[in-house]
Amino acid sequence: MKAILSTEEALNRLEQLCQASQIQDIELMKYIEHQAAENEQLKLTLHKLRTTIAQKGNTISSMHSKLTDALRE
């Protein structure tokens, strides 16, 4: 079996397994879709937080440099 690279691939494999076994589990498919959407949302939130932290770090660093320069003068 090859690796699953996306939600669509996982859902397609599950659909194939359901067809082969003649069992349908719509709730499982909905759950997987919901989890994938939630995962994407969490990834976006994490990216935004990391960007905000990096920007704040640069601001503090530049303020520190300005203060150091002012004290030297």
VMD Tcl script that draws the C-alpha trace (Angstrom):
set ca {
  {0.00 0.00 0.00}
  {1.22 3.47 -0.80}
  {1.15 6.36 1.67}
  {-1.93 8.54 2.04}
  {-1.09 12.12 1.11}
  {-4.42 13.90 1.47}
  {-7.86 13.73 3.00}
  {-9.33 12.99 -0.41}
  {-7.08 9.95 -0.79}
  {-8.08 8.68 2.64}
  {-11.77 9.13 1.86}
  {-11.38 7.42 -1.51}
  {-9.65 4.43 0.10}
  {-12.35 4.23 2.75}
  {-15.01 4.37 0.05}
  {-13.28 1.55 -1.85}
  {-13.09 -0.55 1.33}
  {-16.77 0.11 2.03}
  {-17.72 -0.94 -1.49}
  {-15.58 -4.07 -1.28}
  {-17.09 -5.07 2.05}
  {-20.58 -3.84 1.09}
  {-20.75 -1.79 4.29}
  {-21.42 1.95 4.27}
  {-20.49 4.21 7.19}
  {-21.54 7.74 6.28}
  {-20.93 8.99 9.82}
  {-17.30 7.84 9.68}
  {-16.77 9.70 6.42}
  {-18.34 12.86 7.85}
  {-16.15 12.54 10.94}
  {-12.99 12.24 8.84}
  {-13.97 15.29 6.78}
  {-14.69 17.26 9.97}
  {-11.35 16.28 11.50}
  {-9.49 17.24 8.33}
  {-11.19 20.65 8.25}
  {-10.43 21.21 11.94}
  {-6.80 20.21 11.34}
  {-6.48 22.78 8.53}
  {-8.00 25.47 10.76}
  {-5.54 24.65 13.55}
  {-2.63 24.80 11.10}
  {-3.73 28.28 9.97}
  {-4.12 29.46 13.56}
  {-0.68 28.15 14.48}
  {0.86 29.86 11.46}
  {-0.77 33.18 12.42}
  {0.43 32.87 16.02}
  {3.98 32.07 14.96}
  {3.98 35.03 12.57}
  {2.70 37.34 15.32}
  {5.35 36.13 17.77}
  {8.10 36.62 15.18}
  {6.91 40.16 14.45}
  {6.77 41.05 18.14}
  {10.27 39.67 18.60}
  {11.56 41.92 15.82}
  {9.84 44.95 17.36}
  {11.36 44.32 20.78}
  {14.76 43.74 19.20}
  {14.62 47.02 17.26}
  {13.45 48.91 20.36}
  {16.35 47.44 22.31}
  {18.78 48.52 19.56}
  {17.36 52.05 19.55}
  {17.63 52.28 23.34}
  {21.21 51.00 23.26}
  {22.10 53.53 20.54}
  {20.50 56.36 22.55}
  {22.43 55.40 25.67}
  {25.71 55.39 23.74}
  {25.13 58.97 22.64}
}
mol new
graphics top color blue
foreach p $ca { graphics top sphere $p radius 0.5 }
foreach p [lrange $ca 0 end-1] q [lrange $ca 1 end] { graphics top cylinder $p $q radius 0.2 }
display resetview
